[in-house]
Amino acid sequence: MKYVPEDTDFRSFIEELKKSSQIEFSEDLIDIISESGDMAGSPYAHWRWKKKFIADVVIWPEKEEEVVEIVKLANRFSVPITPRGAGTCYFGSNNPTFGGIILDLKRMTNYNVNKDENKVITQTGISFQTLNNNLIEDSFELGGYPSSALASTIGGWVGTGGSHGIGTYHYGSFVDQILDMKVVNPMGDIQIVDSKKDIDKFFGTCGIFGIITEISLKIYPCRKKKSLFIGYNKLNDLISMIQKIKQMDNLYLISFTDKNYEMRNLNISNYNYYFFIVLIEGNETFSHSKEQIEKISKKYSGNLLSNEISEQKWKAYLKQETKIKRDTPVLTLQSIKTNLENCKDLIKNFEALAEKRILNHCIYGSINHDLSVRLLLITPTDNKKIYHFLASKALSHRIVKNIYKTEKGEVYSYGLQNSIYLDKFESDKVEKWRKLKSDVDPNFIFNPLKLVETKTSYRRINTIFEMNLFWRKIAAKIKTAKRVNFPKDKSLSKKPEQTTLGKNLKSD
Ligand SMILES: Cc1cc2nc3c(=O)[nH]c(=O)nc-3n(C[C@H](O)[C@H](O)[C@H](O)COP(=O)(O)OP(=O)(O)OC[C@H]3O[C@@H](n4cnc5c(N)ncnc54)[C@H](O)[C@@H]3O)c2cc1C
């Protein structure tokens, strides 16, 4: 392996840190374990199987100067640094693959609002929720934020290259909100990054070229929102509906889910697919927009659900993806960047494959104004049921492979897990990053084994997963394959309509 640190002298680094620095750090097992994983279950499974990917120390800087100090020291002793926000990325982009330092930036939370210039200048460890709530008190709001906003940090969404989230339909991708940034590069120098071309280098590249310490973001006068929720039985109808309303100028958020997803979230299951819309105050009144949407949705056999349910969905929006995680031991999913047109086939293939292989599944898609989609293909599983777990991961792999082969999209964000696809299918991008990495980080200490290098080969993963899918096919044929019955599935599959929400739905 070429792009990884060598001759790391961790003990000397720690001794020097103790001698020369006031910055808080911990080598306690509880800290290094809790800061070495992310939201998905796979890294947890990795630890169990390989006992790898655990940091040696967690450091909590509060100021940019402290980040500089740590980076310079780490460089001296070739100690790898993995920057970390809230750890909500799904694909192991903050797993410390060579031990070393987890640089937890969550104490870097200072910010300043400039109302005259409609911008906020903030340190990057602050969570979206905290920053946005504070802005709202000043009658401003951010242009967009991920649905992990309760925890996820500003720096983390730059690291994962967030383009689709709440508000991005109206205001555009997160990269369009960035005015300029301050970055500590791998040599420990501070850089001001203010051109689109340079900002792009750090957007979606997992901090391998620099640690973003401060960022200046556009802000907007806060406006009222109104949510609508529509049920469909056919995916084609839902997609036609989205295409029909896309020109309305007061759409703030549009997303869709399926029955399996909403059973876990709102306890509803009367329709096969659900379409969620949030309108933003504008030239049209909410009631006029609602009438228009209702009229069009009827044409496509959609049923507008009660206000109560749509408000409940909106209120719980920031918790919905985590709900699935809480109900199931392992949240195996793949996140795809595609467009609405391709979604139809992708979802149908995914559902057909999951059904044939007797695997649990659900979907969530969030859409931007250009009809690009962040599509989550979720296969809830349990790593104790090893065949189900492996087949679930294999299913995600098969889908990604097909997506690249048919040019229907690409992986939405990368990390330890998804870097193999980059190497195989997006080699031009990787070559460009490799060159840049060698130039800016000659000791390869920033977030190793992400994007530019992988530990395992695509061929190996492909062989293992395809074999798995083959065995699963046979198991399904001879009826030994079983879905995992999570506690909630049992109660829901018996009487879905008995819930209060179910009753409301029926009367709609
Ligand atoms: C429930 C849930 C909902 C989600 N919803 C969305 C969504 O709507 N849209 C979407 O795009 N994603 C979504 N995600 C994915 C993820 O939450 C986002 O990508 C999020 O912004 C990551 O932020 P974080 O603070 O958790 O970063 P982390 O997971 O801690 O880090 C992400 C990457 O950025 C790097 N990094 C962190 N901070 C910095 C920094 N200051 N400088 C340089 N690199 C840094 C890390 O090393 C890592 O590579 C969701 C995830 C969950 C669990």
The ligand as a Gaussian input file, in Angstrom:
#p B3LYP/6-31G(d) Opt

LIG

0 1
 C      -29.969000       9.658000      10.624000
 C      -29.075000      10.124000       9.511000
 C      -29.561000      10.998000       8.555000
 C      -28.722000      11.452000       7.523000
 N      -29.220000      12.329000       6.608000
 C      -28.420000      12.781000       5.624000
 C      -28.929000      13.695000       4.648000
 O      -30.075000      14.123000       4.701000
 N      -28.095000      14.074000       3.652000
 C      -26.795000      13.637000       3.579000
 O      -26.083000      14.034000       2.665000
 N      -26.287000      12.793000       4.504000
 C      -27.058000      12.359000       5.516000
 N      -26.555000      11.492000       6.444000
 C      -25.126000      11.141000       6.411000
 C      -24.305000      12.006000       7.435000
 O      -25.102000      12.333000       8.513000
 C      -23.829000      13.310000       6.899000
 O      -22.931000      13.085000       5.891000
 C      -23.227000      14.192000       8.001000
 O      -23.130000      15.474000       7.571000
 C      -21.904000      13.750000       8.569000
 O      -21.568000      14.659000       9.614000
 P      -20.782000      14.209000      10.918000
 O      -20.530000      15.404000      11.756000
 O      -21.467000      13.093000      11.578000
 O      -19.422000      13.752000      10.257000
 P      -18.535000      12.449000      10.524000
 O      -19.354000      11.249000      10.243000
 O      -17.921000      12.560000      11.871000
 O      -17.436000      12.659000       9.430000
 C      -17.722000      12.536000       8.077000
 C      -16.433000      12.680000       7.272000
 O      -15.972000      14.011000       7.323000
 C      -14.666000      14.087000       7.901000
 N      -14.668000      15.288000       8.730000
 C      -15.400000      15.552000       9.834000
 N      -15.183000      16.797000      10.254000
 C      -14.286000      17.343000       9.406000
 C      -13.647000      18.620000       9.314000
 N      -13.913000      19.609000      10.166000
 N      -12.758000      18.813000       8.316000
 C      -12.485000      17.840000       7.416000
 N      -13.061000      16.628000       7.448000
 C      -13.956000      16.384000       8.427000
 C      -14.496000      12.797000       8.671000
 O      -13.155000      12.402000       8.764000
 C      -15.278000      11.848000       7.800000
 O      -14.493000      11.450000       6.722000
 C      -27.386000      11.003000       7.458000
 C      -26.912000      10.115000       8.421000
 C      -27.740000       9.684000       9.437000
 C      -27.193000       8.757000      10.460000

